[in-house]
């Protein structure tokens, strides 16, 4: 009797943590649902996936493809050469590896991999994190079997897709659960005062200088009844730590916070960027936020993400060019001490809550792999 072949799945996405971490969350859930599944990631050698994926225990196949520069020039020409090379490498890898399904979680690396799977007749699924779909999703949407979206608003930008049944509103898969939340223990962990309001400031793993500078300028006039958990990023840490030593606020300031679940647990209000995964985590845990979208994000997707929540009265937003100390102080104090407004924002966040996103996506992957692979 022939031995049954192992179910093989390829997940491709990278360039930023916002594309890699959803893939990890999906892979982990797939392993829970079907422990013998074999998962391989495809990414680029010198990007964040090269650090994260092996650390999470998954093999990483690398291909040569580069980012498409928004400014015309030499890099635009070399991008198309790298795209052809990446497509050829993806075709050879998929022919050899023979997966049942290929999953794309965004970023330029996922483009040639998902397209190669389409050419080979392999089942495909895209997980799109943003309210305005990335260029990879927009190009490939009409060719894949399913498109899983975090925001229903994204559908309007994918009008080339005629089969609306392809769309699934499943939310963004994240690795932080509300079960991990215990405010009292978290406050103690950060050596904070349980009777004060806590502001959580972070700008992603690298920090955000604009947010750091605005907070440093705001501190002299900010109420001392507000304490801060502050992730500065490595490059700004020394300057921020030295700059706030003369103020009486209770502060926990570090270049990087490894356990964000604890930081979220202690927070009454977040002051942060509006990347898709940041939003998903805040929605999951019901934490109101003041968003400052990254102004140079591709196709302004961070601002579009934030506006979806702002229009639903589920968050506040300040554009970076308006980020002045006085405005920031007013916005923080008006929100963090206003229990009625905080409750309203929390209540409105629930409409974006998809607690089972990873499970729903993983189940659809297994179904596609079984029925169409």
N, C-alpha and C positions, 0 to 999 in steps of 0.2 A: 504493500500500500504506500502511495506517495505521501510524504510528510506535508502537512498543510503549511503553506508559506506564511511568514510573519507579516502582519499588517504594517506597512511602512508609510509614514507621513512626512512630508517636507513642509517646514514653516520658514518663510522668508520675510525679513523686514529688518530695517536697521538704519543707521545714521544717527539716530537719537534714541534715548531711552523710551520716549513716547511711542516708538514703533517696536522696540525690542520687548519691553515688559509685557505688553498684551500677549505677544507670542509665547512668552514664558508662562504666563498665567493659563493660557489655553493648553500648552503642553503638559503642565502639571495636572490639569483637570483630566486630560486624555489619559494620563498615566493612572489616575485614580479610577477612572471608569473601565479602562482596559489595560491592566498592568503589563501585558506582554507586547504592547504596541511599540514599534521602533520609530523614534522621531529624530530627524536630522534637520538642523537649521542651515540656511544658506545666507551668507552675509559678505561683508568686505573686511579684508584683513586689518586695516588700520583704523577701524571705527569702533564705536562703543560695544557692538555685539561681540567683538573679538575678546573682550574682557568678561562681559556678563554671561554669555551663553555657556562657555566651558565651566565657569564657576558654578552655574546652576546644574551642571552634570549632563549637558547635552553636547553631542558632537557638532562641530561647525565646519561646513564646507565653504570655502571662500572663492569668490569669483572676482574678476577685474571689471569694475564699472565705476564711473565717477559721477559726481554731482553735476547737474545741469546748471551752469551759471546763468543768473538772470540778466547779466550784461553781455552783449555780443562781443566776441573776441576769439582768441586762440582756444580758450577752454571750451567754447561752444563746439568747435570743430573736433577737438579731441574727445569730447563727450560722445559724439556719434560713433567714433571709432571704438571707444570703450564699450558702448552699448552693443555693437555687433559682436565684439569679443565676448562680452558677458552672456549674450544670447547663445553663442556657440558653446561656451563652457556649460551653460545651463542645460542645453540639449544633450550634450554628451553625458553629463552627470545623471540626468533623469532617465536616459536610456539604460544606463548602467545600473542605477539604483532601483528603478522600477517601483516608485511609490504608487499608492492607490489614489492619493489626493495631494495637491499642493495648496498651501494656505499662504496668502500674502497679507502682511500686517502693515504695509506701507513703507515709504522711503524708496529712493531710487533703485536700491538693490533688488527689491521685490518685482520690479517691472519685467526684466528679462526672464526671471525664473517663472513667474506666472504665465507669461506669454509663451514660453517654451512648452510648458505643460499643456496649454491650450492647443498648440500646434501638434502635440503628440497625442491628443485625445484623452489626456488625464484629467480627472475631475478637479475643479478649482473653486476656491472660496476666498473672498476678500473680506477682511475686517477693517473698516474705516473708522478712525477715532474722531475725526473732526466734523463740525457742522458744515464746513465747506470742504468737500472732498479734495484730496491731493491729486496731482496730475496723473499719477500712476493709476489711481482708482478711476478717474474720469476717462482715461484712454482704454482701460481693460474691462470696464463694467459690463459692456454689452457682450463680452466674450466669456465671462466666467459663469459658473453654475449658480452661485449665490453671492449676495453682497450683504454683509452684516454691518448695520449702522448704529452709531451711538446716538445720533440726532435725526429725528424724522425730517428736519429741515433740509438735510443733505440730498433728499430725493429730487428736489427741484433742479439741482445742478447735474443730474444724471439722466437727462431726458432722452438720451440715445437708447436707453434700455426700454424695450417695448414690453417685455414680460415683467409686469409689476410684482409678480409672485416671487421674483428673485430677491426682492428686498425683505430683510428681516431686521426689525428694530430690537436689537438685543443689548444695547449698551456697551460700555467698555469693560473688558475683563480686567480686574485688578487683583492684587494679592493681599490687600488689607481688608480684614473683616470687622464688622461692628462688634463681634464677639470679643475682640481684643481690647475693647475700650473699658477702662476703669479710671475715672477722673481723679479720684483720691490718690491712688497709687502713682499716677502719672505726675501729679503736682509734687508729690514727695520726691519722685525720681529727679525732677528738675530743680529741687530745693526752692520751690515757690510757695506763695501764700495762698491757701485755699480760699480766703475771703476776698482776694483781689481778682479783677478780670484779667484774662490772659490773651495777649495778641501773639499769633504765630506768624513770623516773617520768614519767607523762604523764596528763593528764585530758581529752584531746580538744583541739580547736583553741583553746578558750577557757580551758583549764586547769581545775583543780579545787581550790578553796581548801581544802576539808577534807583532801585528800591533801597539799597543800603544807604546811599547818600541822602535820599529823601528822609529816611528814618533818623539818621544822625542829625540832620538839620531840624527835625521835628522834636527831638527828645527834650531840649531845654524848656519847652512850653507844654509838653505832654503831661497829663495828670499822673501823679505818682501812685494813683490807685490802679494804674495799668502796669502789669508786668509783661515781659516780653521773652518769648523763646525765639532766638534769632539764628538762622543758618546763613552765614555770610558768603560761603564759598571760600576756597583757599586764598585767592588773590587779594581779597578785601579784608581778610580776618584781622590782621595786625592793626591796620588803620582803624577799623571799626571798634575793635576792643579798646584801643588806646583813646579813641575819641569819646567814648561814653563813660570813662572811669569817674569823671567828676559829677555825674548825675545820680540822684538818689533812687532811681528806679531799680526794681528787682529785675535782673537780667540773667538769662541762660544764653550765652553766646558761644557758638562753635562754628568752625569752618564747614562741618558736615554733620548732620544728624542721621545716625545709622538706623535707628528705630523710629520711623515716622509715625507708626501706630501710637506710640506713647506721646509724641508731640501733638498729634491730632486730639488725643484723649484729653489733654490739658487745655486745649484752645477753646476760647469763646468766639474768636473772630480770626480769620486768616487775612493776611496782606501778601499777595503773591501774583505770579504770572498766571495766564489762563490757558496753559497747555491742556490737551484733552484728558490726559491721565490725571493731572492735578485736579481738574474739575470732577472727574469720575470719583476720585477718592473723597473729595469734599462732599459730593452728593451722597455717596455711600454712607458717610458718617454724619451727615446733616450739619455741616459746619458752614455758617455764613462767611462770605468773603468779600473783600475789596480787591478786584482784579486790576492789574496794570498789564495789559497785553504787550507782548514783545513787539515793538514797532516794525522790526525787520523780519518777522516770521514770514515764511513763504506764503504769498497771496493773502497776507493779513489774516491767516486762519485763526490766530489767537484772539484777535479782536472780534471776529465773527463768532467764535465760541462763546466769548463773554457776553456778547450782545443777546444771544439766545436766552441766557439766564437773566440778564438785566430786563429784557422785555417781558419776562415772566415774573418779574418782581421777586427773583430768587437770589439776586446778588447785586452788588454795587460795582461800578467801574470808574477808574480815572485813567485817561489816556496819558501816556508818558510825558508828552509835551506840556500837560497841565499839572504835572506832579510837583507842586510847590509845598513847602513846609506848612504854611498856614492852612491850605486846603486839606492836606492830609490829616493834620491834627483835628480839624473840625469834623472830617468824615469819620475818623476813628472814634472820637469821643461821642459823637451823635449816635453811632451804632452800638458800641460795646456796652454802654450803660442803659440802652433802651431795650428792656426785656420784651416789650410788645413788638418792636420792629424785628428783633432777632428771632422771635417765635414765628413771625410772619414769613421771614426769609426761609427759615427751616421748613415750614409747612409747604412753601412753594417749591422747594428743592425736591420734594418727594415725587413730583411728576417726572423727574429725570432719573429716578432711582431704578436701577436694574440689578438687583442683588445677585441674580443667578446668571449673569452674562456669560461667564466662563463655562458653566455647565451647559447652557443652551447652545453655545457655539460648538463646544466639544461634541455634544450629541448630534448636531447637524453634520459635523465633519465625519463622524463614524457612520452616519446614515448614508451620506454621499459616497464614502469609500466602499461601503458594502453594496449599495444598489447600482452605482454608476462607474465604479472604479474598474 
